[in-house]
Amino acid sequence: MASDGNVYSPSYGWRGIRNRPVALIGRASDSKSECWGFESLLACINLLRLMFSKAIGFLNEVRAEVKKVTWPSRKEAMGGTAVVVFVVLVMALFLGVVDAILSKAVQGLIKI
């Protein structure tokens, strides 16, 4: 047995781990080794099934967690929205005033 897992059989020659003929030198990947061959396609399908089952499990957990959330009432949501809009308008007005003052100050310094 070679160190890479390949074995030599007198009647079949060099065989790989899956008992298929193997090349003795490096080679580029082909369709059979990149999940498009006959044997390896089953492995890809199993991988896709595993990925989809994990995704479905995750979405089921998300649904369960969302059901546990205590959602605000319409009145609470409207009150929170009003506070945010008010604070944004106050900050915009404040920054506008500060910008105007600094703009006049810089223009005054430039004219000196």
N, C-alpha and C positions, 0 to 999 in steps of 0.2 A: 504494500500500500504506500502510495506517495504521500508526502506531507500535506498536499492540498486536498486530500480526500479521494483522489482518483485511484482506481485499482486496475491491475492488469489481469485479464483472463486469457489463457492460451487460445481458447476457441472464439472469443469475441473481441479481443484487443483491449485497449484502454477504455475504461468506463468511469463515468462520474458517480457522484453520490446517488443520483436517481437511476443508476444503471443505464445511462444513455452514453453513446459514444462521445468522447471529448477530444478537443484539439490539444496537442501537446505544447503549443505556443499560444501566446496571448492573441486575442482576436476582438474585434468590435462586437458590440451587442447586436443581436438580431431580433426579429419579431418574436421568436420563441422564448427568448430570455427576458423580454420586456413586457410580459403579461399579455402577449398576443398569440402565443403558441397554444397547442392543444392541451398539454398537461398544466402549464402555468396559468391558463385562463381560469381554471377552477380556483386557484389561489387568489387571483384578483377578484373574482366574484365573492369569495368568502371575505376578503378584505373590505369590499364595498358593503356587504351585508353587515359586517361588524361596525363600520363607520356609520351607516344609517341607523342601526339599532342604538348606538351611543347617542346619536343626534336626537332620535325619538325619545330616548330616556331623559336626556337633558331637557327637552321641551316639556315633557311630562312633569319634571321637577319644577320647572319655571311656572307652569300652570298651578301646581300645588302651592308654591310660595306666593303667587299673585292673589290666590284666594284667601291667604292669611292676612293680607294688607288691610289696614283700616283706612279706607279712602275718606277724604274730607267731604263734607256736605257741599252743596252748591253755594250756600251762603258763605261758608268758610273759604272756599276757593275764590269767590268774587272779592271777599275782603282782602285776602292775600295778594290777589292781582292788583287791586287798587293801591295797596301800600307800595308794591314794587313800581308801578307806574308813577306814583307821586315822588318816590325817592329818585327815580331816574330823571324826572323833569327838574327837580331841585338841583341835582348834581349837574345836569346839562346847563342850567342857568348859572350856577356857581362857576363852572369851568369856562363858560362864555364870558362872564365878567372878568375873571382872572386873565383870560387870554387877551381881552381888549386892553386891560391895564398894562400887561406886559408888552403888548404890541406897541402901545403909545410910548412906553418907557424905552424900548429898543429904538424906535424911530427917533426919539429925542436924543439918544446917545449917538446915533449915526449922524445927525445933523450938526453935532458939536464940532 
